[in-house]
Amino acid sequence: MSKSFDEILEKLKSASRKKLAVSVAQDAPVLEAVKAAKEQGIADAILVGDKEKIEEIAAKLSMNLADYEIIDVKDITEAATTAVQLVHDGKADIYMKGALDSKTFLRSVLNKEVGLRTGKPLSHVCVFEIKGMNRLLFLSDVAFMPYPTLEDKKAIIEYTVNVARACGIDCPKVAPLAAVEVVNEKMPVTVEADALTKMNEAGEIKNCIVDGPLSMDLAIDPEAAKHKAGALDRKIVGDADILLFPDIHAGNLVYKTIVRMADCKNGNILTGTKAPVILTSRSDSVDVKLNSIALAAVVAEDMKNGQL
């Protein structure tokens, strides 16, 4: 079981080297992360974008472009379409966002002819390594699906469980979060959390343990459970692996709080697609982009082996 991004990187040493298709690759942090991924044996890359700008940035990074295939496409929309088609056609394993806006990038993902759509909803999974925690923490959805329905939440759990299992967590514990840990008909979030728990018990949601509704403290802090009546009898006693948020507001607030206030590392991928998609922010660090490549690579390996 991987407890850190270093362990995920170590896990990848025994996997086949993956190939990234980077759309609009003329972006310094993205190219630096791609360079690091190659040097660490995680992935090679096909760089799609403005060749002159890519060469200019690469020179500053001492990046030997002889090691990369470059497809010179100046137009941003055309570059995104070209890059995603490489993954669609099986010429690359992972699709990565470069120097383009998220709307254009996602439009290429959902392209009916050459995109990576599956007919299922898309969701965003963030993985945190937080100092002081003895495990990786998986958060969803914090950036993509605004107000997930009950069926959406079921899909989010399944996607996130697949990512956790790719990281070596065979039966992750999933906490559908709410303000309270009892079912209250006046609080629909608690009703849906209870429904998800019952789906899991009935075998409709597999390969995990779902226990909700749960408050945040009881989901992540074993000490808190000791002081709450009945909490020690729950299936999750402060040891959740996956936090399922009721909506994007709750998820995004927690995500940004952890990023700004905790000593942590994180990586993010988009799920619900035919192949792993790396959708990071322009403001994300090189480390976040590299961690996201590592996450995408372990998921791609499980897809290749038919385990997802």
Phi, psi and chi 1 to 4 in degrees:
 res  aa     phi    psi   chi1   chi2   chi3   chi4
   1 MET       -  126.0  179.1  177.1   71.8      -
   2 SER   -76.1  129.2  -59.7      -      -      -
   3 LYS  -112.9    0.5  -64.6 -178.1  179.8 -179.8
   4 SER  -156.5  166.0   67.5      -      -      -
   5 PHE   -69.5  -29.0  -79.5  101.3      -      -
   6 ASP   -61.8  -37.9  -75.7  -17.0      -      -
   7 GLU   -71.4  -33.2  -69.6 -176.4   15.7      -
   8 ILE   -64.8  -43.7  -68.9  175.6      -      -
   9 LEU   -61.8  -38.3  -67.9  170.1      -      -
  10 GLU   -65.7  -41.2 -173.3   65.4   29.0      -
  11 LYS   -59.0  -34.3  179.1 -178.4  173.6   72.2
  12 LEU   -73.2  -15.7  -74.3  167.7      -      -
  13 LYS   -64.1  -25.4  -70.7 -177.8  179.0  178.7
  14 SER   -97.3    2.7   60.3      -      -      -
  15 ALA   -99.9  163.0      -      -      -      -
  16 SER   -71.3  146.4   59.6      -      -      -
  17 ARG   -68.2  130.9 -174.8 -171.5  -70.7 -101.6
  18 LYS   -92.7  170.5  -60.9  -62.1  177.4  -74.0
  19 LYS  -125.8  128.5 -177.4  162.2  -73.5 -172.0
  20 LEU   -93.5  142.2  -64.0  165.9      -      -
  21 ALA  -110.3  114.3      -      -      -      -
  22 VAL  -103.2  121.3 -174.9      -      -      -
  23 SER   -89.5  132.3   62.0      -      -      -
  24 VAL    53.2   66.4 -165.7      -      -      -
  25 ALA   -77.3   -2.3      -      -      -      -
  26 GLN   -77.1   67.6   57.1  -92.6   24.5      -
  27 ASP  -142.0  121.2  179.6  -82.4      -      -
  28 ALA   -60.4  -50.3      -      -      -      -
  29 PRO   -62.3  -36.8  -24.5   35.6      -      -
  30 VAL   -65.3  -47.2  167.5      -      -      -
  31 LEU   -64.1  -35.8  -72.9  178.8      -      -
  32 GLU   -65.2  -40.1 -167.3  170.7   -9.4      -
  33 ALA   -67.8  -40.1      -      -      -      -
  34 VAL   -62.7  -42.1  165.7      -      -      -
  35 LYS   -61.1  -45.7  177.8  174.7 -179.1  -93.8
  36 ALA   -64.1  -39.2      -      -      -      -
  37 ALA   -62.7  -38.7      -      -      -      -
  38 LYS   -68.9  -44.3 -176.8  173.5 -176.3   62.0
  39 GLU   -63.6  -29.9  -69.9  171.8  -11.4      -
  40 GLN   -91.4    4.1  -65.1 -172.8   37.0      -
  41 GLY    76.8   18.3      -      -      -      -
  42 ILE   -83.3  -49.2  -59.3  169.8      -      -
  43 ALA  -157.8  145.9      -      -      -      -
  44 ASP   -91.3  175.3  -65.0  -41.3      -      -
  45 ALA  -145.9  145.8      -      -      -      -
  46 ILE  -105.9  120.9  -57.6  172.2      -      -
  47 LEU   -99.8  116.7  -52.3  176.0      -      -
  48 VAL  -110.8  123.3 -176.7      -      -      -
  49 GLY   160.9 -159.5      -      -      -      -
  50 ASP   -75.7  108.4 -171.9  -44.3      -      -
  51 LYS   -59.6  -41.7 -174.7  175.9 -179.1 -179.3
  52 GLU   -62.6  -43.0  -68.3  178.9    1.1      -
  53 LYS   -68.9  -37.4  -68.2 -179.7  179.8  178.6
  54 ILE   -62.1  -44.2  -68.1  171.1      -      -
  55 GLU   -64.4  -38.8  -70.1  173.7  -21.3      -
  56 GLU   -63.7  -45.3 -178.7 -178.7  -22.8      -
  57 ILE   -68.9  -42.1  -64.8  168.3      -      -
  58 ALA   -60.8  -36.6      -      -      -      -
  59 ALA   -62.3  -39.1      -      -      -      -
  60 LYS   -68.7  -26.3  -65.2  176.6 -177.5  177.2
  61 LEU   -93.9    2.7  -62.4  173.8      -      -
  62 SER    52.8   44.5  -60.0      -      -      -
  63 MET  -100.2  119.5 -177.6  177.3 -177.8      -
  64 ASN   -80.3  103.6 -176.5    2.9      -      -
  65 LEU   -75.2   -6.3  -70.3  179.3      -      -
  66 ALA   -64.4  -19.5      -      -      -      -
  67 ASP   -85.8    0.1  -64.6  -26.5      -      -
  68 TYR  -130.0  146.9  -58.1   87.7      -      -
  69 GLU   -84.6  131.4  178.9 -177.9   -9.2      -
  70 ILE  -119.1  129.5  -59.2  175.0      -      -
  71 ILE  -111.0  113.5  -59.9  176.7      -      -
  72 ASP   -80.9  105.1 -173.7   19.4      -      -
  73 VAL  -134.7  115.4 -177.1      -      -      -
  74 LYS   -78.6  -40.7  -59.3  -71.6 -168.2  -69.7
  75 ASP   -71.1  130.3 -179.5   78.6      -      -
  76 ILE   -63.9  -46.3  -72.6  176.2      -      -
  77 THR   -63.7  -42.5  -58.9      -      -      -
  78 GLU   -66.0  -37.2 -174.9 -177.1  -12.3      -
  79 ALA   -63.6  -43.0      -      -      -      -
  80 ALA   -63.4  -42.9      -      -      -      -
  81 THR   -63.8  -42.0  -56.8      -      -      -
  82 THR   -63.4  -44.0  -59.4      -      -      -
  83 ALA   -67.7  -44.3      -      -      -      -
  84 VAL   -67.8  -31.0   77.3      -      -      -
  85 GLN   -65.7  -30.6 -176.1  166.8    2.0      -
  86 LEU   -60.0  -39.4  -68.5  169.0      -      -
  87 VAL   -74.4  -43.8 -175.9      -      -      -
  88 HIS   -55.2  -39.6  177.4  -86.1      -      -
  89 ASP   -87.4    2.8  -67.3  -13.2      -      -
  90 GLY    81.5   12.0      -      -      -      -
  91 LYS   -86.8  -10.4  -63.1  176.4 -178.3  177.3
  92 ALA  -145.5  158.5      -      -      -      -
  93 ASP  -100.6  -23.4  -52.2  -67.4      -      -
  94 ILE  -137.8  139.6  -60.9  163.9      -      -
  95 TYR  -108.3  127.8 -176.3   39.9      -      -
  96 MET  -126.4  137.8 -175.8  172.7 -172.6      -
  97 LYS   -79.9  134.2  175.7  177.9  175.0  -73.2
  98 GLY  -111.3 -129.8      -      -      -      -
  99 ALA   -88.5   62.6      -      -      -      -
 100 LEU  -142.9  161.7   73.2  165.2      -      -
 101 ASP   -74.0  154.0   61.6  -80.1      -      -
 102 SER   -62.3  -34.8  -65.7      -      -      -
 103 LYS   -61.8  -46.2 -175.2  176.3 -179.8  179.8
 104 THR   -66.9  -40.2  -58.2      -      -      -
 105 PHE   -61.1  -48.2  179.9   75.5      -      -
 106 LEU   -67.0  -32.2  -71.3  169.1      -      -
 107 ARG   -61.6  -36.7 -167.1  179.2  -67.5  121.4
 108 SER   -70.1  -38.1   68.8      -      -      -
 109 VAL   -59.0  -38.4  171.8      -      -      -
 110 LEU   -93.8    6.9  -63.2  173.8      -      -
 111 ASN   -55.4  126.3 -175.2  -65.2      -      -
 112 LYS   -65.7  -30.9  -69.3 -178.3  179.1 -179.9
 113 GLU   -88.6  -44.0  -76.5   74.6   37.1      -
 114 VAL  -127.2    9.2  -62.1      -      -      -
 115 GLY   -85.3 -163.2      -      -      -      -
 116 LEU  -121.6   24.1  -57.3  174.0      -      -
 117 ARG   -70.5  148.6   61.7 -163.9  -62.2  163.4
 118 THR  -119.9   -6.1   61.7      -      -      -
 119 GLY    91.0   -8.2      -      -      -      -
 120 LYS   -98.7  159.6  -61.8  178.2 -178.5  178.3
 121 PRO   -66.3  150.2   23.4  -33.3      -      -
 122 LEU   -91.8  151.2  -55.2 -173.2      -      -
 123 SER  -147.9  156.5 -179.4      -      -      -
 124 HIS  -107.6  132.0 -176.3  -88.5      -      -
 125 VAL  -118.7  127.6  175.1      -      -      -
 126 CYS  -113.0  136.1  173.8      -      -      -
 127 VAL  -117.5  128.4 -176.4      -      -      -
 128 PHE  -114.4  137.8  -86.6  107.9      -      -
 129 GLU  -109.2  110.4  175.2 -170.3  -23.7      -
 130 ILE  -113.5  127.4  -56.7  172.1      -      -
 131 LYS   -58.2  130.5 -173.3  175.1 -178.6  179.2
 132 GLY   100.4  -15.8      -      -      -      -
 133 MET   -98.8  144.2  -67.2 -163.8   76.7      -
 134 ASN   -93.6   18.9   63.8   -8.8      -      -
 135 ARG  -159.5  163.4   63.5 -167.0 -175.7  -79.5
 136 LEU   -75.0  149.7  -68.1  172.2      -      -
 137 LEU  -121.0  126.1 -162.5   60.5      -      -
 138 PHE  -105.5  126.8  -62.1   75.1      -      -
 139 LEU  -118.7  137.1  -79.2   62.4      -      -
 140 SER  -161.4  146.7 -165.0      -      -      -
 141 ASP   -99.1  132.7 -173.7  -44.5      -      -
 142 VAL  -112.0   -2.8  -53.1      -      -      -
 143 ALA  -148.8   -3.9      -      -      -      -
 144 PHE  -127.6  -56.2 -167.1   81.2      -      -
 145 MET   -93.6  110.6 -162.1  179.2  -66.3      -
 146 PRO   -65.0  -55.8  -19.3   31.1      -      -
 147 TYR  -131.2   79.9  -61.1  102.5      -      -
 148 PRO   -64.4  137.3   23.3  -32.8      -      -
 149 THR   -78.0  177.3   63.9      -      -      -
 150 LEU   -59.2  -43.7  179.2   61.1      -      -
 151 GLU   -66.6  -37.2  -76.9  -56.7  -52.2      -
 152 ASP   -60.9  -43.3  -70.7  -24.2      -      -
 153 LYS   -63.9  -37.1  -70.7  176.4 -179.5  177.8
 154 LYS   -60.5  -44.8  178.2  176.3 -179.4  -71.8
 155 ALA   -64.2  -42.6      -      -      -      -
 156 ILE   -58.7  -44.6  -69.6  170.5      -      -
 157 ILE   -59.2  -47.4  -70.1  174.3      -      -
 158 GLU   -62.0  -43.4  -68.8  169.3  -18.7      -
 159 TYR   -61.3  -47.4  -61.8  154.4      -      -
 160 THR   -69.4  -35.8  -47.4      -      -      -
 161 VAL   -60.6  -41.3  165.1      -      -      -
 162 ASN   -61.3  -41.3  -75.8  -17.8      -      -
 163 VAL   -64.8  -43.6  176.6      -      -      -
 164 ALA   -63.4  -41.4      -      -      -      -
 165 ARG   -66.9  -35.4  -76.5  168.6   60.3   83.4
 166 ALA   -62.9  -28.4      -      -      -      -
 167 CYS   -86.1    4.2  -67.7      -      -      -
 168 GLY    98.2    9.0      -      -      -      -
 169 ILE   -96.9  101.5  -55.9  167.4      -      -
 170 ASP   -64.7  -41.4  -68.8  -26.3      -      -
 171 CYS  -135.7   77.7 -172.1      -      -      -
 172 PRO   -65.4  149.0   22.2  -32.0      -      -
 173 LYS   -94.7  126.7  -67.0 -174.6  175.4 -176.6
 174 VAL  -111.2  124.7 -177.4      -      -      -
 175 ALA  -110.7  103.9      -      -      -      -
 176 PRO   -71.4  114.6  -16.2   31.5      -      -
 177 LEU   -85.8  148.6  -63.8  174.4      -      -
 178 ALA  -152.1  176.8      -      -      -      -
 179 ALA   -74.8  -23.2      -      -      -      -
 180 VAL  -132.7  167.2  -63.7      -      -      -
 181 GLU  -111.0   19.8   54.2  -83.5  -14.9      -
 182 VAL  -123.3  153.7  -66.6      -      -      -
 183 VAL   -78.3  128.4  179.2      -      -      -
 184 ASN  -133.0  117.2 -176.5  -25.7      -      -
 185 GLU   -57.4  -25.2  -65.2  -66.7  -25.1      -
 186 LYS   -81.4   -5.7  -65.3 -179.1  179.1  179.9
 187 MET  -121.7   88.3  -57.9  173.6   72.8      -
 188 PRO   -52.5  -31.1  -25.6   34.4      -      -
 189 VAL   -58.6  -39.6  167.0      -      -      -
 190 THR   -70.0  -35.6   67.3      -      -      -
 191 VAL   -64.6  -43.3  176.1      -      -      -
 192 GLU   -68.0  -38.1  -68.8 -168.3   -9.5      -
 193 ALA   -61.5  -41.2      -      -      -      -
 194 ASP   -65.2  -39.5 -177.8   58.6      -      -
 195 ALA   -63.4  -40.3      -      -      -      -
 196 LEU   -64.9  -38.1  -67.6  165.6      -      -
 197 THR   -62.6  -43.3  -58.1      -      -      -
 198 LYS   -67.2  -36.1  -71.9 -176.7  168.7   64.7
 199 MET   -60.6  -42.4  -73.1 -178.1 -167.0      -
 200 ASN   -63.2  -44.2  176.7 -119.8      -      -
 201 GLU   -65.2  -29.1  -68.1  169.4  -11.8      -
 202 ALA   -86.3   -1.2      -      -      -      -
 203 GLY    84.5   10.4      -      -      -      -
 204 GLU   -81.5  -23.0  -64.0  173.4   40.1      -
 205 ILE  -120.5  115.6  -58.8  175.4      -      -
 206 LYS  -106.7  168.8  -56.3  179.4 -174.4  -61.2
 207 ASN    63.6   27.5  -59.7  -43.4      -      -
 208 CYS  -161.1  173.5   63.0      -      -      -
 209 ILE  -118.5  122.3  -65.3  169.2      -      -
 210 VAL  -109.5  131.3 -179.5      -      -      -
 211 ASP  -142.3  102.0 -176.7   11.1      -      -
 212 GLY  -151.6  165.1      -      -      -      -
 213 PRO   -76.0  149.2   28.3  -35.0      -      -
 214 LEU  -134.0  140.7  -88.2 -179.6      -      -
 215 SER   -77.0  160.0   56.1      -      -      -
 216 MET   -59.3  -42.6  176.8   66.2   86.3      -
 217 ASP   -64.4  -40.8   54.4  -15.5      -      -
 218 LEU   -71.9  -22.5  -64.4 -173.3      -      -
 219 ALA   -75.9  -35.7      -      -      -      -
 220 ILE  -118.5   -8.8   64.2  171.7      -      -
 221 ASP  -123.5  103.6 -176.3    4.5      -      -
 222 PRO   -57.5  -31.9  -23.6   33.8      -      -
 223 GLU   -65.9  -38.1 -171.1   62.9   30.4      -
 224 ALA   -62.7  -36.4      -      -      -      -
 225 ALA   -64.1  -28.4      -      -      -      -
 226 LYS   -67.8  -21.0  -64.8  177.6 -176.1  178.0
 227 HIS  -107.6    8.2  -58.4  -75.7      -      -
 228 LYS  -116.7  124.0 -172.6   81.5  171.8 -176.4
 229 ALA   -56.8  127.8      -      -      -      -
 230 GLY    80.8   -8.3      -      -      -      -
 231 ALA   -67.1  -32.4      -      -      -      -
 232 LEU   -71.3  -11.1  -67.5  176.7      -      -
 233 ASP   -92.2    0.0  -63.3  -35.5      -      -
 234 ARG   -77.1  162.1  -57.9  -74.1  -60.4 -116.0
 235 LYS   -73.0  -26.3  -70.1  178.2  -79.5 -172.4
 236 ILE  -115.4  122.8  -66.3  176.5      -      -
 237 VAL  -124.9   70.6 -173.8      -      -      -
 238 GLY    73.1   13.1      -      -      -      -
 239 ASP  -124.4   33.6   56.8   -9.3      -      -
 240 ALA   -65.8  142.4      -      -      -      -
 241 ASP   -95.1  -33.8  -59.6  -64.8      -      -
 242 ILE  -122.0  129.5  -64.4  171.6      -      -
 243 LEU  -106.2  116.7  -57.2  179.9      -      -
 244 LEU   -99.1  119.2  174.1   69.2      -      -
 245 PHE   -91.8  148.4  -67.8   97.2      -      -
 246 PRO   -69.6  -28.3   22.3  -32.3      -      -
 247 ASP  -159.7  174.5   58.2   43.2      -      -
 248 ILE   -67.6  -27.3 -161.4  170.1      -      -
 249 HIS   -65.2  -49.8  -58.7  -68.2      -      -
 250 ALA   -61.0  -46.3      -      -      -      -
 251 GLY   -64.1  -45.1      -      -      -      -
 252 ASN   -69.0  -36.7 -162.5  -94.5      -      -
 253 LEU   -63.7  -43.8  -73.2  168.1      -      -
 254 VAL   -66.4  -43.8  170.7      -      -      -
 255 TYR   -56.4  -50.2  168.3   80.4      -      -
 256 LYS   -71.0  -29.9  -72.2  179.3  178.1  173.7
 257 THR   -65.2  -44.9  -60.6      -      -      -
 258 ILE   -63.1  -46.6  -65.2  173.5      -      -
 259 VAL   -59.6  -41.9  167.7      -      -      -
 260 ARG   -85.0  -24.6  -58.4  -61.7  176.8 -169.3
 261 MET  -118.9  -12.2  -59.9 -179.4   68.9      -
 262 ALA  -110.2  156.4      -      -      -      -
 263 ASP   -83.9  102.9 -174.2  -11.0      -      -
 264 CYS  -150.1  166.9   65.2      -      -      -
 265 LYS  -125.7  151.8  -61.2  177.9 -178.8  179.0
 266 ASN  -151.3  161.0   73.0  -74.3      -      -
 267 GLY  -146.7  157.3      -      -      -      -
 268 ASN  -141.2  142.4  -43.3  -79.8      -      -
 269 ILE  -140.3  158.9   62.1  170.9      -      -
 270 LEU   -95.7  136.9 -166.8   64.3      -      -
 271 THR  -121.0  169.7   57.5      -      -      -
 272 GLY    91.2    9.0      -      -      -      -
 273 THR  -109.6  166.7   48.1      -      -      -
 274 LYS   -68.3  -23.2  -69.4 -179.9 -179.6  177.7
 275 ALA  -144.5  158.4      -      -      -      -
 276 PRO   -61.4  139.8  -22.6   33.5      -      -
 277 VAL  -123.6  128.8  173.2      -      -      -
 278 ILE  -101.0  110.1  -59.8  172.5      -      -
 279 LEU  -118.6   87.8  173.6   61.1      -      -
 280 THR  -106.5  163.4   52.6      -      -      -
 281 SER   -81.8  153.4  168.9      -      -      -
 282 ARG   -59.8  -27.5  -68.0  -69.4  -59.8  -86.9
 283 SER   -85.5   -7.9   62.2      -      -      -
 284 ASP   -66.8  146.5  -78.1  -29.2      -      -
 285 SER   -73.3  168.3   68.7      -      -      -
 286 VAL   -59.5  -40.6  172.9      -      -      -
 287 ASP   -61.3  -41.7  -75.0  -17.3      -      -
 288 VAL   -62.9  -41.2  170.5      -      -      -
 289 LYS   -66.8  -39.4  -64.5  178.6 -168.1  -61.6
 290 LEU   -66.9  -44.1  177.0   59.2      -      -
 291 ASN   -60.2  -36.4  -68.6  -21.6      -      -
 292 SER   -67.8  -38.0  -59.9      -      -      -
 293 ILE   -62.6  -42.3  -67.2  171.9      -      -
 294 ALA   -62.0  -44.4      -      -      -      -
 295 LEU   -59.8  -48.0  -84.0  178.0      -      -
 296 ALA   -60.4  -36.0      -      -      -      -
 297 ALA   -68.5  -41.0      -      -      -      -
 298 VAL   -69.0  -35.1  -66.8      -      -      -
 299 VAL   -67.6  -42.4  171.5      -      -      -
 300 ALA   -60.9  -37.4      -      -      -      -
 301 GLU   -64.0  -43.6 -179.4   69.7    7.6      -
 302 ASP   -65.8  -36.5  -90.7   18.0      -      -
 303 MET   -63.0  -42.7  -76.3 -177.2  164.8      -
 304 LYS   -62.4  -37.6 -174.0 -170.4   81.9  167.2
 305 ASN   -86.3    5.3  -65.0  -28.4      -      -
 306 GLY    71.8   20.6      -      -      -      -
 307 GLN   -91.6   -7.0  -64.3  174.9   22.7      -
 308 LEU  -122.4      -  -65.4 -175.7      -      -
